[in-house]
Amino acid sequence: MTTTAADPAGPYAGEGLWRPASGCGPDCLPPPVAPDVSRLRRAGRLLGVLGMLLAGAGVAVLLPAARGRAASRGWARWTLRTLGVRLLVRGRTPRGRALLVANHVSWLDILAVLAVSPTRMVAKCEVRSWPLVGALAAAAGTVFVDRSRPRDLPATVARVAGALRSGRSVAVFPEGTTWCGAATGCRPSRGFRPAMFEAAVAAGAPVVPLSLAYRYAGDPSTLPAFLGAETLWASVRRVLAARGLTVSVTVGAALHPAEGVDRRALARIAEAAVHSTPRSVLADRLDLAA
């Protein structure tokens, strides 16, 4: 796409936010194994999660903004617990506003981020059509990105900047797609897309790197990953059937961009912080025991 003075995409054109791709394939997922938990337990987890989704929608709609944000953190933690997922957290996010940026492995990432900090999310517009999840995301103030309309990008960045100026934190997965997190060659080739970092620069808000990592039965695992052409239901079924699944969230040092800093440089620094964080942190503060 050629950028001209009349092009609404302006300086964001060509940044590749809209069609990200990873090198992951079916081989990145663990081989099928017998379920760790009984069929009755899996059904109970599923019903429990459906109940939590309904409760979350009620929290987002009925509670005032401040109380709703606080409640969302507890809701995310209990939803992880309902799924049988243990949450480990190292570090703390700032009390004030921040742009939270994280690597992207699974749909579970959203719950992990919300469990650490009450925040608005940035998500692809397809999420809006997901049963229950879409309604909950919309009610929670999610900023939806339509990747089929790249000229909408400046307006999306402006909405994120506006949320930051209002004192809200916003979380984004700048890789733009999920990947297994295990093989270096699978990482999205263009890395962190820089567009959303412009919102932090414009609002004068810090950028906080979050590193997400998963373990299954004590070992690093791609079991919870949501990859390629796989259906969401297939990924959910693997998680429902697993015992001993852990997600760790490591909060990096906040980056405070100077006025006018180049968003591409800021994205590279944040990406290096996310991917250089040790992934084997298991002796940290235990926030949730499944």
KOLZATI-886036 format. One record per residue (C-alpha): x, y, z; residue number from 1; residue in three letters. Coordinates in steps of 0.05 Angstrom, whole numbers, plus 5000, padded with zeros to 4 digits. Layout:
BEGIN
X:Y:Z:NUM:ALA;
...
END
This chain:
BEGIN
5000:5000:5000:1:MET;
5029:5067:4979:2:THR;
5026:5123:5030:3:THR;
5004:5191:5005:4:THR;
4983:5254:5039:5:ALA;
4910:5234:5029:6:ALA;
4919:5163:5054:7:ASP;
4882:5155:5120:8:PRO;
4931:5101:5141:9:ALA;
4985:5155:5138:10:GLY;
5050:5138:5175:11:PRO;
5023:5070:5197:12:TYR;
5019:5043:5126:13:ALA;
5062:4983:5112:14:GLY;
5074:4965:5185:15:GLU;
5043:4896:5175:16:GLY;
4995:4898:5234:17:LEU;
4938:4869:5195:18:TRP;
4963:4804:5166:19:ARG;
5012:4775:5217:20:PRO;
5031:4702:5211:21:ALA;
5073:4654:5251:22:SER;
5113:4594:5228:23:GLY;
5073:4546:5272:24:CYS;
5040:4483:5246:25:GLY;
5008:4420:5276:26:PRO;
5077:4395:5296:27:ASP;
5082:4452:5346:28:CYS;
5027:4420:5388:29:LEU;
5039:4361:5434:30:PRO;
5015:4293:5409:31:PRO;
4945:4272:5430:32:PRO;
4944:4237:5497:33:VAL;
4890:4208:5542:34:ALA;
4855:4260:5585:35:PRO;
4885:4272:5653:36:ASP;
4817:4284:5685:37:VAL;
4752:4246:5681:38:SER;
4696:4262:5632:39:ARG;
4653:4285:5691:40:LEU;
4708:4332:5715:41:ARG;
4716:4360:5645:42:ARG;
4641:4372:5640:43:ALA;
4643:4406:5707:44:GLY;
4699:4452:5685:45:ARG;
4662:4470:5622:46:LEU;
4598:4486:5658:47:LEU;
4637:4526:5709:48:GLY;
4671:4567:5655:49:VAL;
4604:4581:5621:50:LEU;
4578:4605:5688:51:GLY;
4639:4650:5697:52:MET;
4628:4680:5628:53:LEU;
4557:4697:5645:54:LEU;
4579:4726:5712:55:ALA;
4633:4767:5678:56:GLY;
4583:4798:5630:57:ALA;
4540:4817:5690:58:GLY;
4599:4848:5725:59:VAL;
4618:4888:5663:60:ALA;
4547:4914:5652:61:VAL;
4521:4925:5723:62:LEU;
4579:4949:5765:63:LEU;
4606:5020:5762:64:PRO;
4671:5028:5724:65:ALA;
4719:5030:5783:66:ALA;
4687:4971:5820:67:ARG;
4680:4933:5755:68:GLY;
4754:4939:5739:69:ARG;
4772:4913:5808:70:ALA;
4722:4856:5802:71:ALA;
4750:4836:5734:72:SER;
4816:4817:5765:73:ARG;
4783:4769:5814:74:GLY;
4737:4743:5759:75:TRP;
4797:4726:5714:76:ALA;
4833:4690:5771:77:ARG;
4771:4649:5788:78:TRP;
4760:4632:5715:79:THR;
4832:4605:5710:80:LEU;
4820:4565:5773:81:ARG;
4755:4537:5744:82:THR;
4795:4514:5684:83:LEU;
4846:4480:5729:84:GLY;
4901:4529:5711:85:VAL;
4950:4553:5764:86:ARG;
4973:4626:5760:87:LEU;
5043:4648:5781:88:LEU;
5062:4721:5781:89:VAL;
5130:4753:5786:90:ARG;
5131:4829:5796:91:GLY;
5074:4879:5798:92:ARG;
5044:4925:5746:93:THR;
5042:5000:5760:94:PRO;
4982:5026:5799:95:ARG;
4969:5079:5746:96:GLY;
4956:5075:5672:97:ARG;
5003:5036:5626:98:ALA;
5006:5002:5559:99:LEU;
5016:4929:5575:100:LEU;
5049:4889:5520:101:VAL;
5057:4813:5520:102:ALA;
5076:4754:5477:103:ASN;
5016:4715:5450:104:HIS;
5008:4639:5457:105:VAL;
4936:4624:5475:106:SER;
4867:4649:5489:107:TRP;
4886:4638:5561:108:LEU;
4934:4698:5554:109:ASP;
4874:4745:5561:110:ILE;
4854:4714:5628:111:LEU;
4926:4715:5652:112:ALA;
4935:4789:5636:113:VAL;
4868:4809:5667:114:LEU;
4886:4768:5729:115:ALA;
4949:4812:5737:116:VAL;
4918:4879:5721:117:SER;
4848:4905:5708:118:PRO;
4856:4932:5638:119:THR;
4821:4944:5572:120:ARG;
4843:4895:5518:121:MET;
4858:4905:5444:122:VAL;
4830:4846:5404:123:ALA;
4814:4827:5332:124:LYS;
4743:4843:5313:125:CYS;
4728:4769:5301:126:GLU;
4727:4760:5377:127:VAL;
4663:4801:5379:128:ARG;
4625:4744:5344:129:SER;
4649:4689:5392:130:TRP;
4591:4662:5434:131:PRO;
4588:4694:5503:132:LEU;
4661:4715:5499:133:VAL;
4646:4768:5447:134:GLY;
4590:4799:5488:135:ALA;
4634:4799:5550:136:LEU;
4692:4831:5513:137:ALA;
4648:4886:5485:138:ALA;
4617:4900:5553:139:ALA;
4687:4905:5583:140:ALA;
4707:4960:5535:141:GLY;
4752:4920:5489:142:THR;
4782:4959:5432:143:VAL;
4768:4917:5370:144:PHE;
4815:4919:5310:145:VAL;
4787:4904:5241:146:ASP;
4847:4876:5204:147:ARG;
4809:4877:5138:148:SER;
4807:4954:5142:149:ARG;
4879:4979:5150:150:PRO;
4856:5051:5140:151:ARG;
4820:5046:5207:152:ASP;
4887:5038:5243:153:LEU;
4898:5111:5261:154:PRO;
4829:5115:5293:155:ALA;
4843:5052:5332:156:THR;
4909:5080:5357:157:VAL;
4873:5144:5376:158:ALA;
4822:5104:5417:159:ARG;
4878:5069:5455:160:VAL;
4913:5136:5468:161:ALA;
4847:5165:5493:162:GLY;
4838:5107:5542:163:ALA;
4909:5118:5568:164:LEU;
4897:5192:5576:165:ARG;
4835:5178:5616:166:SER;
4876:5138:5666:167:GLY;
4859:5067:5641:168:ARG;
4911:5014:5626:169:SER;
4906:4980:5558:170:VAL;
4936:4911:5541:171:ALA;
4957:4890:5471:172:VAL;
4992:4830:5440:173:PHE;
5036:4866:5390:174:PRO;
5057:4803:5353:175:GLU;
4986:4804:5325:176:GLY;
4978:4729:5325:177:THR;
4988:4669:5370:178:THR;
5049:4624:5364:179:TRP;
5076:4565:5402:180:CYS;
5129:4604:5439:181:GLY;
5176:4544:5437:182:ALA;
5212:4546:5369:183:ALA;
5250:4609:5350:184:THR;
5233:4598:5277:185:GLY;
5159:4601:5293:186:CYS;
5161:4672:5319:187:ARG;
5122:4720:5275:188:PRO;
5174:4746:5226:189:SER;
5162:4820:5237:190:ARG;
5160:4815:5312:191:GLY;
5123:4868:5353:192:PHE;
5081:4913:5308:193:ARG;
5097:4985:5328:194:PRO;
5031:5020:5314:195:ALA;
5000:5013:5384:196:MET;
5064:5039:5416:197:PHE;
5048:5106:5385:198:GLU;
4988:5110:5432:199:ALA;
5035:5106:5492:200:ALA;
5080:5159:5463:201:VAL;
5021:5205:5447:202:ALA;
4991:5196:5517:203:ALA;
5057:5199:5554:204:GLY;
5042:5131:5586:205:ALA;
5093:5079:5607:206:PRO;
5099:5013:5569:207:VAL;
5102:4951:5613:208:VAL;
5128:4885:5582:209:PRO;
5095:4821:5605:210:LEU;
5125:4753:5591:211:SER;
5076:4695:5590:212:LEU;
5098:4622:5595:213:ALA;
5062:4556:5603:214:TYR;
5081:4491:5637:215:ARG;
5046:4425:5638:216:TYR;
5063:4375:5693:217:ALA;
5123:4418:5711:218:GLY;
5154:4422:5641:219:ASP;
5149:4477:5588:220:PRO;
5092:4459:5541:221:SER;
5053:4483:5481:222:THR;
4990:4447:5504:223:LEU;
4949:4510:5515:224:PRO;
4971:4542:5449:225:ALA;
4918:4564:5399:226:PHE;
4951:4558:5330:227:LEU;
4936:4566:5257:228:GLY;
4874:4533:5229:229:ALA;
4858:4498:5295:230:GLU;
4789:4513:5322:231:THR;
4780:4548:5389:232:LEU;
4740:4489:5414:233:TRP;
4798:4441:5400:234:ALA;
4844:4484:5442:235:SER;
4793:4491:5497:236:VAL;
4783:4416:5500:237:ARG;
4858:4404:5511:238:ARG;
4858:4453:5569:239:VAL;
4795:4423:5600:240:LEU;
4827:4354:5598:241:ALA;
4894:4374:5628:242:ALA;
4918:4369:5700:243:ARG;
4978:4408:5725:244:GLY;
4975:4466:5676:245:LEU;
5010:4530:5699:246:THR;
5014:4600:5668:247:VAL;
5068:4646:5694:248:SER;
5067:4721:5683:249:VAL;
5132:4759:5692:250:THR;
5124:4835:5696:251:VAL;
5183:4872:5667:252:GLY;
5209:4941:5685:253:ALA;
5166:4998:5658:254:ALA;
5192:5035:5597:255:LEU;
5179:5110:5599:256:HIS;
5182:5137:5528:257:PRO;
5207:5208:5519:258:ALA;
5163:5255:5479:259:GLU;
5170:5242:5405:260:GLY;
5208:5176:5412:261:VAL;
5205:5131:5351:262:ASP;
5151:5078:5362:263:ARG;
5191:5027:5323:264:ARG;
5250:5033:5370:265:ALA;
5203:5029:5430:266:LEU;
5171:4966:5401:267:ALA;
5240:4934:5392:268:ARG;
5261:4949:5463:269:ILE;
5195:4922:5491:270:ALA;
5200:4859:5449:271:GLU;
5271:4846:5473:272:ALA;
5247:4855:5545:273:ALA;
5190:4805:5536:274:VAL;
5231:4751:5502:275:HIS;
5293:4757:5545:276:SER;
5253:4747:5610:277:THR;
5267:4678:5639:278:PRO;
5211:4630:5624:279:ARG;
5225:4580:5681:280:SER;
5200:4621:5739:281:VAL;
5161:4573:5784:282:LEU;
5186:4592:5853:283:ALA;
5152:4659:5853:284:ASP;
5091:4684:5890:285:ARG;
5033:4636:5881:286:LEU;
4970:4675:5865:287:ASP;
4923:4619:5850:288:LEU;
4925:4545:5865:289:ALA;
4881:4502:5821:290:ALA;
END
